[in-house]
Amino acid sequence: MSTCTFQEWNSLLEKCPEAHILQSANWGELKSQFGWKTTRLIAGNIGAQVLFQPLPFGYHVGYIPKGPIFLDGQFDSPSWELFQDKLDILCREYKTVFVKIEPDGWDDDLYKHIRHLGYRKSGNSIQPPRTILVDLNDPEEQILARMKSKTRYNIRLAEKKEVSVKQLDNIEPFYKLLENTAGRSEFGIHTREYYQAVFDLFYPSGVCKLFIAEYQDQPLASIMVFVHGKRCWYFYGASSNEHRDRMPTYLVQWEAMRWAKEQGCVSYDLWGVPDEDQETLEKNFMERSDGLWGVYRFKRGFGGELKRSSNSLEKEYSPLLYLIYLVYSRLKNS
């Protein structure tokens, strides 16, 4: 099976500044450190980093997060046929039950092109399908003007109440806050080793930054953001129970947006809100706090656009094992 090297993949990404950070070689290396197997394919004008999650008895689930990447930005049928041949061979080598593709886009154009090859829309996704995207193209004054008045007020209030924001060069303060947040909100987090690995892989090249908001040297809120090309993503965040009236979470996000804009980014992805339409979100966000509803209340204030990713796609290689996998997953999550 012909696959590309780490260096070849990096060369491809240099030509694709719009590629998603989850298709970066470092993200593949991260997942490899935590049990996944990573392979990278290039065929014609198409490339994809494919992750394989081990299952019992040597089987795997294949996963292409926020890909494939199209070199010229457009779907090319001959290239896809070459790519699909390689992907099919690779999946059979890994005894793959099914492969899931989560395209990096806002429409279902890819599905229209490849559904005849056995793909179907999936009813679930690994990455949050809906997000809020903040446009960084305009001057800071205009970005602030698009925010909800309460959010602008909270940013100014944090500055007035002597909250300061700086960048960190280690994860200790961030992880301590993360443990605090997880305990308070009762949500799961990765291990300390996971966040350390993320930081070690991405920070040295400057594509990952840790911001922390403090009051009198006391850590109050911290976020980890990633940048590739002209895009920036906010993936992980944490806050303290202390001095919440000083609104540190608002200021730390604003400073991260300002930094991303300085790097030439045109968008800031707030990464993850409930998978509901605008009307439903606006109707219910004051009453609901389960799941991602609590963060929607916060994120909506930054004046971004609600966006929904393309539908996840799946192709089965073993229909019977796929059915067993679905039943097992439902029982596990029930």
Secondary structure, 3 states (H helix, E strand, C coil): CCCCCHHHHHHHHHCCCCCCHHHCHHHHHHHHCCCCEEEEEEECCEEEEEEEEECHHHCEEEEEECCCEECCCCCCHHHHHHHHHHHHHHHHHCCEEEEEEECCCCCCHHHHHHHHHCCEECCCCCCCCEEEEEECCCCHHHHHHHCCHHHHHHHHHHHHCCCEEEEECCCHHHHHHHHHHHHHHCCCCCCHHHHHHHHHHHCCCCCEEEEEEEECCEEEEEEEEEEECCEEEEEEEEECCCCHHHCHHHHHHHHHHHHHHHCCCCEEECCCCCCCCHHHHHHHCCCCCCCCHHHHHHHHHHCCEEEECCCCEEEECCHHHHHHHHHHHHHHHC
